[in-house]
Amino acid sequence: MVKKSLCGLTSGEIFDIIGSYGFTSVHATSISNSIYKKRISDIAQLAKIPGRLKEVLSDIAVSGIYPPLAANVSADKSVKYLFGTENGKKFETVFIPDNKRNTVCVSTQSGCRMGCSFCVTARYGFRGNLTAGEIVNQILGIPDTFKVTHVVFMGMGESMDNLENVLKACSIITAEWGLAISPRNITVSTVGIMPGVEQFLQRSECNLTLSLFSPFSPERKKYIPAENQYPAQTIIDMMKSYRVKKKRRLSLAYVMVRDLNDTDSHLEGLKSMLKDSDIRVNLLHYHPSLNDQNSPSSDERIQFFKHNLIVSGISASIRKSRGTDISAACGLLAIR
């Protein structure tokens, strides 16, 4: 019999399993608290439940919390972890410490099938979706798990291509019986799979960021194939019209490549695209891979973009690159 993984289950789902044995929803909450809050990986050590329940769980379930296979530490203290599953899926996770803000960048798939030309993960290919438990374990299974304050779904994979597992993982991360991290501290990234974006906006309170690359559709199509079916302008119009709850952030990620998407016309295109909206722009340095002919925009050019966007009434910031020396920065995750 294949044992059920408790990590990845809601408190209600845990009750569905143990209820038939005569146990209560209170016991289910105790189990979920032990898994998600106390990070207990040994069923025998679960707190505040009867011994008989531990025996039952030992027969039918595992905690679902497991450590990474390997770790690589950056000079800036970021750590890239390699995880693997019993069925052979491998994926990477990055822990990014920054004073009181400690972020985990999680993967949603092993590899990716979006085919974005500037992303190294695309060259690894697609090996499968991750379950909600495999996503959440990227937070629970690392050594610094208790330090985590923020979670970004910006690792391997396209979040909207694995929507149900992403939504479930978000609900576990934010639930009071789960990790109890505020939705305002959770950001999910996408290249723009429109049906998924629409569902995510309606069914989650977490932040959403769209990877844009270019404000011009013909150009974006060259680098982000999803543009052919789901134009970024249409998705941005949806984001503009969506009634955002207090403190929920909708944003664009704009990776800046020298002489490719950092011209004055690109800046004007961005300003036109985001006029009269509250959508924020995160400007990112491009991270070239081996034998890549492209290079990142200069710091001065990125600052110029930021200044002009802000002057135009558009909120903008520059995201600091982390873990570049261990290929842990945006767009560089791929199993080696």
CORSULUR-V979694 format. One record per backbone hydrogen bond with DSSP energy under -1.0 kcal/mol. NH is the residue of the N-H (numbers start at 1). CO is the residue of the C=O. E is the energy in kcal/mol with one decimal. If there is no record, write none. Layout:
nh = {NH NH}
co = {CO CO}
e = {E E}
This chain:
nh = {4 6 7 9 14 15 16 17 18 19 21 22 23 28 29 30 31 32 33 34 35 36 37 38 40 45 46 54 55 56 57 58 59 60 61 62 69 70 72 74 77 79 80 81 82 83 85 88 91 93 94 95 96 98 101 103 104 105 106 108 109 110 112 117 119 120 123 127 130 135 136 137 138 139 140 141 145 147 148 149 150 151 152 153 154 155 161 162 166 167 168 169 170 171 172 173 174 175 179 180 181 185 186 187 188 189 190 194 197 198 199 200 201 202 203 204 207 208 209 210 211 212 214 220 221 223 224 227 228 230 235 236 237 238 239 240 241 242 244 248 251 252 253 254 256 258 260 261 267 268 269 270 271 272 273 274 277 280 281 282 283 284 286 292 297 302 303 304 305 306 307 308 309 310 311 312 313 314 317 319 326 327 328 332}
co = {60 62 63 6 10 11 12 13 14 15 18 19 18 24 25 26 27 28 29 30 31 32 33 33 34 42 43 50 51 52 53 54 55 56 57 4 82 82 80 78 74 95 72 93 70 91 89 85 83 81 105 79 103 101 98 96 150 94 152 156 156 128 125 223 116 331 120 110 108 131 132 133 135 136 136 137 142 144 145 102 102 185 104 187 152 106 158 159 162 163 164 165 166 167 168 169 170 171 172 175 173 182 183 151 207 153 209 192 193 194 195 196 197 198 199 200 186 249 188 251 190 253 212 216 217 220 220 224 225 226 231 232 233 234 235 236 237 238 242 245 208 280 210 282 284 295 257 257 263 264 265 266 267 268 269 270 274 250 315 252 317 254 256 289 256 298 299 300 301 302 303 304 305 306 307 308 310 309 281 283 323 324 323 329}
e = {-2.6 -2.6 -1.9 -2.1 -2.1 -2.0 -1.9 -1.2 -2.2 -2.9 -1.5 -1.8 -1.6 -1.6 -2.2 -2.0 -2.2 -2.5 -2.5 -2.0 -2.3 -3.0 -1.8 -1.8 -2.5 -2.2 -1.6 -1.6 -2.0 -2.2 -2.9 -2.4 -1.2 -1.4 -2.9 -2.7 -3.3 -1.2 -2.1 -3.4 -1.7 -2.4 -2.9 -3.6 -2.4 -3.1 -2.1 -1.8 -2.0 -2.2 -2.0 -2.9 -3.5 -1.1 -2.4 -2.4 -2.1 -3.4 -2.3 -2.7 -1.5 -3.1 -1.2 -1.5 -1.5 -3.0 -1.1 -3.6 -2.1 -1.9 -2.8 -2.4 -1.0 -2.1 -1.8 -3.1 -1.5 -2.1 -1.1 -2.9 -2.0 -2.3 -2.5 -3.2 -1.5 -2.4 -1.5 -1.5 -2.0 -3.1 -2.2 -2.3 -2.6 -2.1 -2.1 -2.6 -2.0 -1.6 -1.9 -1.5 -2.6 -2.2 -1.6 -2.2 -2.3 -1.7 -1.9 -1.0 -2.3 -2.6 -2.0 -2.9 -2.5 -1.4 -2.6 -1.7 -2.5 -1.9 -2.4 -2.5 -3.0 -2.5 -1.6 -2.8 -2.3 -1.1 -3.3 -2.3 -1.9 -3.1 -1.6 -3.0 -2.4 -1.7 -2.4 -2.7 -1.9 -1.2 -1.0 -2.1 -2.3 -2.8 -2.8 -3.0 -3.0 -2.6 -1.9 -1.7 -1.9 -2.5 -2.2 -2.4 -2.3 -2.4 -2.4 -1.9 -1.1 -2.1 -2.4 -3.4 -3.2 -2.5 -1.1 -1.9 -1.5 -2.2 -2.4 -2.0 -2.2 -2.4 -2.8 -2.3 -2.3 -2.4 -2.5 -1.3 -1.9 -2.7 -2.2 -2.7 -1.1 -1.4 -2.9 -2.1}
